[in-house]
Amino acid sequence: MTRKKTRPPRPMSAQARHEFAVAYLNAMLEDAAPEELAAALGRIARASGGTKLAEKVELSADSLYRTLCRRGNPELRTATALLKAMGMRLVLQSAIRHGTCVGSRAGRD
């Protein structure tokens, strides 16, 4: 029986890593509990530069990682600063369909 030769996977480009991180965080925003989202943001932060990234956010690396662990509870200010340092931003999207808007009588019936 011959063995199939496998090559190690090629490293992802910086652009591909960035796009993957954005897609991953968007999926977490959609389906995850808040503590899972914080942990996911922490994983992306570690992969995106760790200590250097923490310096951009003006936190120590330990403080940043404690904030972004499953038991952490990051403030919105910390999360948005971290996203900005990674070249991302938080965007809200309406979950309401069919042209109804929040506060309208049609949405209350």
Secondary structure, DSSP 8 states (H G I E B T S, - for coil): -------------HHHHHHHHHHHHHHHHHH--HHHHHHHHHHHHHHTTTHHHHHHTTS-HHHHHHHTSTT----HHHHHHHHHHTT----------TT--TT-HHHH-
